[in-house]
C-alpha cells in the first residue's frame, strides 16, 4: 500500500529534455519575464517576452514549468493569458499543476482565473477561441495577416489579408473551409515557400490591419474589411496601442547593439530574408564591375583586390538603398525582429533589432560605416549573381570558359 501511494504522488512523468538550442532560447525568454516583472512592468508587458508554440507541445510544457518557478503575483495571470484558452488537455493539465504549485508557494491565484471547462446542462457553451497568424515581412513590405475563428464570428472561419506597409490592403478574403480544405489552405503557403507563420497576440494582428486600413481605406480590399471591422474588434480585441507596439523589445545596451549589429550581416543568408535580396537585374551593374575587376590584366595585391571589392559593395549599397529609404527599411526590420522572436529565433531577432534601430537612426556620411545588414544583402546578391553568370556561360560554351584572373571576392 505504501508503494502504491508513493507512485500516486508522482503520477506524471518528468518532461523529456528540450534540445540544447531550445533550452537556451527558453532560458533567455524566462529571464526577460523576470527582468520585466522586477522592473515593475505589468503582466501584459511581461507576457510578450515569451512565445508559446502551438505546434510544439514539449516547448509549451517546459515554458509552463519554468514560469511556475517565478514567485510573483503576476505569474498566474501570465500563465492564464498564455494557456488558459488552449483546448489541449496536456497544456491545460500542466497549467493547473503550475497554478497549484504557485499557490502552495504563497503566490495568490484567483479562483476564477481559468474559464470553466464544463458548462451546466442547458447553459451556453464556452466562447470559441479567436486566433491570429502573421507571416514574415517580404522585402517589398507586404505580409499576410490571417484571423481564424468560428463561422458565427464573421460568417466564415478564416479572414485572409495581404497588406502592404506603404499601400495598405492588397487582398482581403473571407473563407469558410472544412477541416481537409483548411489543411490544403495552409499547405498551399508551404508550396509557395512560405512555411512559417507566427501566432502573435490577437491585438497585435488587429493593429496591423488597422494601420493598413488607415493608409488607404477606399481600396476595394479595405472596404471589404470595413464590413467585418466591428466584429473583428469584438472577437479579436482592440488594436494594440501604439506605445505598446513600440515597447515589444527591451532596449539593447551599447555593447549589445554593436555586437548584434555586426551579426546582422549574416541575416542576408537566412531563409526568411531571401525576398529582401536585390534582384538579379538590380544587382547586375555591380556584378559586371566585379567581373571586370576580376578579369583585368592588372596584377593587384590581395589588399588592393579587397579594397576594390569593398568600394563596389559600398557603391551598390548606396545606390540600392538610398538614405531616404533607410527609415522604412528600419521599421520593416524591427517588425521582422518581432516575428523572429515569436518563432523562437531570439539571436536573429536581436540582430534584426540592432540593424533596424541603426537604420532608423542612421545618417549616411563618409565617416560612418554602412549598415552591416545592407552590406550583407549586397554581398550575398553579388555572389549569387556571379555564380549565375558563370553557370550560364558554362552551359552555353563549356570549352570557352576559363579563369582569367583571381576571384575578387576573397574569404567572403
C-alpha positions as CSV (number, residue, x, y, z in Angstrom):
1,X,0.0,0.0,0.0
2,X,2.8,2.4,0.8
3,X,4.4,1.7,-2.5
4,X,1.2,2.5,-4.3
5,X,0.7,5.8,-2.5
6,X,4.3,6.8,-3.4
7,X,3.7,6.1,-7.0
8,X,0.4,8.0,-7.0
9,X,2.2,11.1,-5.7
10,X,4.5,11.1,-8.7
11,X,1.8,10.2,-11.2
12,X,3.1,12.4,-14.0
13,X,6.4,11.6,-15.6
14,X,9.4,14.0,-15.9
15,X,9.4,16.1,-19.1
16,X,11.6,15.0,-21.9
17,X,14.5,17.5,-22.2
18,X,14.5,20.2,-24.9
19,X,17.2,20.4,-27.4
20,X,20.2,22.4,-26.2
21,X,19.4,25.2,-28.6
22,X,15.7,25.3,-27.5
23,X,16.7,25.1,-23.8
24,X,18.9,28.2,-24.2
25,X,16.1,30.1,-26.0
26,X,13.6,29.1,-23.2
27,X,16.0,30.3,-20.5
28,X,16.5,33.6,-22.3
29,X,12.8,34.2,-22.6
30,X,12.0,33.4,-19.0
31,X,14.9,35.6,-17.9
32,X,13.3,38.5,-19.8
33,X,10.0,37.9,-18.0
34,X,11.8,38.1,-14.7
35,X,13.5,41.3,-15.7
36,X,10.2,42.8,-16.8
37,X,8.5,41.9,-13.6
38,X,11.4,43.2,-11.5
39,X,11.3,46.5,-13.3
40,X,7.7,47.0,-12.4
41,X,6.1,46.1,-15.8
42,X,2.6,44.6,-15.8
43,X,1.5,41.1,-16.8
44,X,0.7,42.1,-20.4
45,X,4.2,43.5,-21.0
46,X,5.9,40.6,-19.3
47,X,3.8,38.1,-21.2
48,X,5.1,39.5,-24.5
49,X,8.6,38.3,-23.6
50,X,7.7,34.6,-24.0
51,X,6.5,32.8,-27.1
52,X,4.2,29.7,-26.8
53,X,4.4,27.3,-29.8
54,X,1.1,25.8,-30.8
55,X,2.9,23.2,-32.9
56,X,5.4,22.2,-30.2
57,X,3.8,20.7,-27.1
58,X,7.2,19.9,-25.4
59,X,8.2,23.6,-25.6
60,X,4.9,24.8,-24.1
61,X,5.1,22.3,-21.2
62,X,8.7,23.4,-20.4
63,X,7.6,27.0,-20.7
64,X,4.7,26.5,-18.2
65,X,7.0,24.6,-15.8
66,X,9.7,27.4,-16.0
67,X,7.3,30.2,-15.4
68,X,5.8,28.4,-12.4
69,X,9.1,28.7,-10.6
70,X,8.9,32.5,-10.6
71,X,7.3,33.7,-7.3
72,X,5.5,36.8,-8.4
73,X,1.8,37.8,-8.2
74,X,1.6,38.4,-11.9
75,X,2.8,34.9,-13.0
76,X,-0.7,33.3,-12.6
77,X,-2.2,36.0,-14.8
78,X,0.6,35.5,-17.4
79,X,0.1,31.7,-17.4
80,X,-3.7,32.0,-17.6
81,X,-3.4,34.5,-20.5
82,X,-1.0,32.3,-22.4
83,X,-2.5,28.9,-21.9
84,X,-6.0,29.4,-20.4
85,X,-7.8,29.4,-23.7
86,X,-6.0,26.3,-25.0
87,X,-8.2,23.4,-25.7
88,X,-5.3,21.0,-25.5
89,X,-5.6,18.6,-22.5
90,X,-1.9,18.3,-21.8
91,X,-1.3,22.0,-21.7
92,X,-4.3,22.5,-19.5
93,X,-3.2,19.8,-17.1
94,X,0.3,21.4,-16.9
95,X,-1.3,24.8,-16.4
96,X,-3.4,23.6,-13.5
97,X,-0.3,21.9,-11.9
98,X,1.6,25.2,-12.3
99,X,-1.1,27.3,-10.7
100,X,-1.4,24.8,-7.8
101,X,2.3,24.9,-7.3
102,X,2.4,28.7,-7.2
103,X,-0.5,28.7,-4.7
104,X,1.4,26.3,-2.4
105,X,4.3,28.7,-2.5
106,X,2.3,31.6,-1.3
107,X,1.5,33.3,-4.7
108,X,-2.2,34.4,-4.8
109,X,-4.1,32.6,-7.5
110,X,-7.7,34.0,-8.2
111,X,-10.4,31.3,-8.0
112,X,-11.9,32.4,-11.4
113,X,-8.6,32.7,-13.2
114,X,-9.4,29.9,-15.7
115,X,-12.6,29.6,-17.8
116,X,-14.9,26.8,-16.7
117,X,-14.3,23.6,-18.7
118,X,-17.8,22.2,-18.4
119,X,-21.0,24.3,-18.5
120,X,-24.1,23.0,-16.7
121,X,-26.8,21.4,-18.8
122,X,-28.8,23.9,-20.6
123,X,-26.3,26.8,-20.3
124,X,-24.3,28.5,-23.1
125,X,-21.2,26.8,-24.3
126,X,-17.8,28.5,-23.6
127,X,-16.8,31.2,-26.1
128,X,-14.9,29.7,-29.1
129,X,-11.3,30.7,-29.5
130,X,-10.2,33.5,-31.8
131,X,-6.7,33.0,-33.2
132,X,-4.4,35.2,-35.3
133,X,-1.4,34.4,-37.5
134,X,1.1,36.6,-39.3
135,X,3.7,35.8,-42.0
136,X,7.2,37.3,-42.1
137,X,7.5,40.6,-44.0
138,X,8.7,40.3,-47.6
139,X,11.3,42.7,-49.0
140,X,8.6,44.9,-50.6
141,X,6.9,45.5,-47.3
142,X,4.0,43.0,-47.8
143,X,2.8,40.3,-45.4
144,X,-0.2,38.1,-44.6
145,X,-2.4,38.5,-41.6
146,X,-4.9,35.7,-41.0
147,X,-7.6,35.7,-38.4
148,X,-9.3,32.4,-37.5
149,X,-12.4,31.8,-35.5
150,X,-15.8,30.0,-35.6
151,X,-18.1,30.9,-38.5
152,X,-20.5,32.7,-36.3
153,X,-18.0,35.5,-35.8
154,X,-17.7,36.7,-39.3
155,X,-19.6,34.3,-41.5
156,X,-16.5,32.3,-42.4
157,X,-13.7,30.7,-40.3
158,X,-10.7,32.4,-42.0
159,X,-10.1,36.1,-42.8
160,X,-7.1,36.2,-45.1
161,X,-5.5,39.6,-45.7
162,X,-2.4,40.5,-47.7
163,X,-1.3,44.0,-46.8
164,X,1.5,46.5,-47.6
165,X,3.1,48.8,-45.1
166,X,3.0,51.6,-47.7
167,X,-0.1,50.9,-49.8
168,X,-2.5,49.3,-47.4
169,X,-4.8,46.4,-48.2
170,X,-3.9,44.4,-51.2
171,X,-6.3,41.4,-50.8
172,X,-9.0,40.6,-48.3
173,X,-10.9,37.3,-48.5
174,X,-13.3,35.6,-46.1
175,X,-13.1,31.8,-46.4
176,X,-15.3,29.1,-45.0
177,X,-13.3,25.9,-45.0
178,X,-13.8,22.4,-43.7
179,X,-11.0,20.5,-42.0
180,X,-9.5,19.0,-45.1
181,X,-9.8,22.2,-47.0
182,X,-8.1,24.1,-44.2
183,X,-5.2,21.7,-44.3
184,X,-4.9,22.3,-48.0
185,X,-5.0,26.0,-47.5
186,X,-2.0,26.0,-45.2
187,X,-0.2,23.5,-47.4
188,X,-0.6,26.0,-50.4
189,X,1.5,28.5,-48.5
190,X,4.2,25.9,-47.9
191,X,4.3,25.1,-51.6
192,X,5.0,28.7,-52.3
193,X,7.9,28.8,-49.9
194,X,6.0,30.4,-47.1
195,X,6.3,27.7,-44.4
196,X,6.5,29.8,-41.2
197,X,3.7,31.8,-39.7
198,X,3.8,33.2,-36.2
199,X,0.9,33.4,-33.7
200,X,1.2,36.8,-32.0
201,X,-1.3,38.4,-29.6
202,X,-4.5,39.0,-31.5
203,X,-4.4,42.7,-30.6
204,X,-1.1,43.0,-32.5
205,X,-2.6,41.5,-35.6
206,X,-5.6,43.8,-35.4
207,X,-3.2,46.7,-35.1
208,X,-1.5,45.7,-38.4
209,X,-4.9,45.5,-40.1
210,X,-5.9,48.9,-38.7
211,X,-2.7,50.6,-39.8
212,X,-3.1,49.2,-43.3
213,X,-6.8,50.3,-43.4
214,X,-5.9,53.8,-42.5
215,X,-3.3,54.0,-45.3
216,X,-6.0,53.7,-48.0
217,X,-9.5,53.0,-46.7
218,X,-11.1,53.4,-50.1
219,X,-9.3,50.4,-51.8
220,X,-11.6,47.6,-52.7
221,X,-9.9,45.1,-50.3
222,X,-10.1,47.7,-47.5
223,X,-13.8,48.3,-48.0
224,X,-14.3,44.5,-47.6
225,X,-12.5,44.6,-44.3
226,X,-14.7,47.6,-43.2
227,X,-17.7,45.3,-43.3
228,X,-16.2,43.0,-40.7
229,X,-14.2,45.6,-38.8
230,X,-16.6,45.9,-35.8
231,X,-16.8,42.1,-35.4
232,X,-13.0,41.8,-35.6
233,X,-12.7,44.3,-32.7
234,X,-15.4,42.4,-30.8
235,X,-13.9,39.0,-31.0
236,X,-10.2,39.5,-31.6
237,X,-9.9,42.6,-29.4
238,X,-9.0,46.2,-29.8
239,X,-5.8,47.1,-31.7
240,X,-2.6,47.0,-29.7
241,X,-1.9,50.6,-28.5
242,X,0.9,52.3,-30.5
243,X,3.0,52.8,-27.4
244,X,2.8,49.1,-26.7
245,X,3.8,48.4,-30.3
246,X,6.9,50.4,-29.7
247,X,7.8,48.5,-26.5
248,X,8.0,45.0,-27.8
249,X,11.7,44.6,-27.1
250,X,13.9,45.6,-24.2
251,X,16.5,48.2,-25.3
252,X,19.9,46.9,-26.2
253,X,22.9,48.3,-24.3
254,X,25.6,49.9,-26.4
255,X,27.9,46.8,-26.3
256,X,25.0,44.5,-27.2
257,X,23.9,46.8,-30.0
258,X,27.4,46.8,-31.5
259,X,27.7,43.0,-31.2
260,X,24.3,42.2,-32.7
261,X,24.7,44.9,-35.4
262,X,27.8,43.1,-36.7
263,X,25.9,39.8,-36.6
264,X,23.1,41.3,-38.8
265,X,25.4,40.8,-41.8
266,X,24.6,37.1,-41.7
267,X,20.8,37.7,-41.8
268,X,21.0,38.0,-45.5
269,X,21.6,34.3,-45.8
270,X,18.6,33.4,-43.6
271,X,15.6,31.7,-45.3
272,X,13.3,34.4,-44.0
273,X,15.3,37.2,-45.7
274,X,15.6,35.8,-49.2
275,X,12.9,38.1,-50.6
276,X,14.9,41.1,-49.3
277,X,17.8,40.4,-51.6
278,X,18.2,42.7,-54.6
279,X,17.0,41.0,-57.8
280,X,19.4,39.8,-60.5
281,X,18.6,42.8,-62.7
282,X,19.1,45.2,-59.8
283,X,22.5,43.8,-58.8
284,X,23.7,43.3,-62.4
285,X,25.6,46.6,-62.9
286,X,27.8,45.8,-59.9
287,X,28.2,42.1,-60.9
288,X,29.6,43.5,-64.1
289,X,32.0,45.7,-62.2
290,X,33.3,42.8,-60.1
291,X,33.8,40.7,-63.2
292,X,35.7,43.5,-65.0
293,X,38.0,43.8,-62.0
294,X,38.5,40.0,-61.8
295,X,39.3,39.8,-65.5
296,X,41.6,42.9,-65.5
297,X,45.1,42.2,-66.7
298,X,46.5,44.3,-63.9
299,X,48.1,42.3,-61.1
300,X,46.8,43.6,-57.8
301,X,47.9,42.7,-54.3
302,X,45.3,41.0,-52.1
303,X,44.6,44.1,-50.1
304,X,44.1,46.1,-53.3
305,X,41.6,43.4,-54.5
306,X,39.8,43.6,-51.2
307,X,39.7,47.4,-51.3
308,X,38.3,47.4,-54.9
309,X,35.6,44.9,-53.9
310,X,34.6,46.9,-50.8
311,X,34.3,50.0,-52.9
312,X,32.0,48.2,-55.4
313,X,29.9,47.0,-52.4
314,X,29.6,50.5,-50.9
315,X,28.5,51.9,-54.3
316,X,25.9,49.3,-54.6
317,X,24.5,49.7,-51.1
318,X,24.2,53.5,-51.5
319,X,22.5,53.1,-54.9
320,X,20.1,50.3,-54.0
321,X,19.3,51.7,-50.5
322,X,19.4,55.5,-50.7
323,X,19.2,57.5,-47.5
324,X,15.6,58.3,-47.9
325,X,14.7,54.6,-47.8
326,X,16.6,53.7,-44.6
327,X,13.9,54.7,-42.1
328,X,11.3,52.4,-43.8
329,X,13.7,49.6,-44.0
330,X,14.5,50.0,-40.3
331,X,10.8,49.8,-39.4
332,X,10.5,46.6,-41.5
333,X,13.5,45.1,-39.8
334,X,12.0,45.8,-36.4
335,X,8.8,44.0,-37.4
336,X,10.9,41.1,-38.6
337,X,12.7,41.1,-35.3
338,X,9.4,40.6,-33.5
339,X,8.4,37.9,-35.9
340,X,11.7,36.1,-35.3
341,X,11.2,36.4,-31.5
342,X,7.7,34.9,-31.9
343,X,9.0,31.8,-33.6
344,X,11.8,31.3,-31.1
345,X,14.8,32.6,-33.1
346,X,15.9,35.1,-30.4
347,X,19.5,35.6,-31.5
348,X,18.4,36.5,-35.0
349,X,15.7,38.7,-33.5
350,X,18.3,40.7,-31.6
351,X,20.5,41.1,-34.7
352,X,17.5,42.4,-36.7
353,X,16.6,44.7,-33.8
354,X,20.1,46.2,-33.8
355,X,20.2,46.6,-37.5
356,X,16.7,48.1,-37.6
357,X,17.4,50.7,-34.9
358,X,20.6,51.6,-36.6
359,X,18.8,52.2,-40.0
360,X,16.0,54.2,-38.4
361,X,18.6,56.5,-36.7
362,X,21.3,56.4,-39.4
363,X,22.7,59.3,-41.3
364,X,24.9,58.2,-44.2
365,X,28.2,60.1,-44.2
366,X,31.8,59.4,-45.2
367,X,32.7,59.0,-41.5
368,X,30.0,56.4,-40.7
369,X,30.3,52.8,-41.8
370,X,27.5,51.2,-43.8
371,X,24.8,49.2,-42.1
372,X,26.1,45.6,-41.9
373,X,22.7,44.2,-42.8
374,X,22.5,46.1,-46.1
375,X,26.1,45.2,-46.8
376,X,25.3,41.5,-46.2
377,X,22.3,41.7,-48.6
378,X,24.5,43.2,-51.4
379,X,27.4,40.8,-50.8
380,X,25.2,37.8,-51.0
381,X,23.4,39.1,-54.0
382,X,26.7,39.7,-55.8
383,X,27.9,36.2,-55.0
384,X,24.7,34.7,-56.4
385,X,24.9,37.0,-59.5
386,X,28.4,35.9,-60.2
387,X,27.6,32.2,-59.8
388,X,24.6,32.6,-62.0
389,X,26.7,34.2,-64.8
390,X,29.4,31.6,-64.7
391,X,26.9,28.7,-64.6
392,X,25.1,30.2,-67.6
393,X,28.3,30.6,-69.6
394,X,29.4,27.1,-68.8
395,X,26.1,25.7,-70.1
396,X,26.4,27.7,-73.3
397,X,30.0,27.1,-74.2
398,X,31.8,24.9,-71.6
399,X,35.0,24.8,-73.6
400,X,35.4,28.5,-73.7
401,X,35.0,29.3,-70.0
402,X,38.4,29.9,-68.4
403,X,39.5,31.7,-65.3
404,X,41.5,34.8,-66.5
405,X,42.3,36.2,-63.0
406,X,41.9,35.7,-59.3
407,X,38.4,36.0,-57.9
408,X,37.8,39.4,-56.4
409,X,35.6,38.1,-53.6
410,X,38.1,36.8,-51.0
411,X,37.1,35.0,-47.9
412,X,33.6,36.4,-48.0
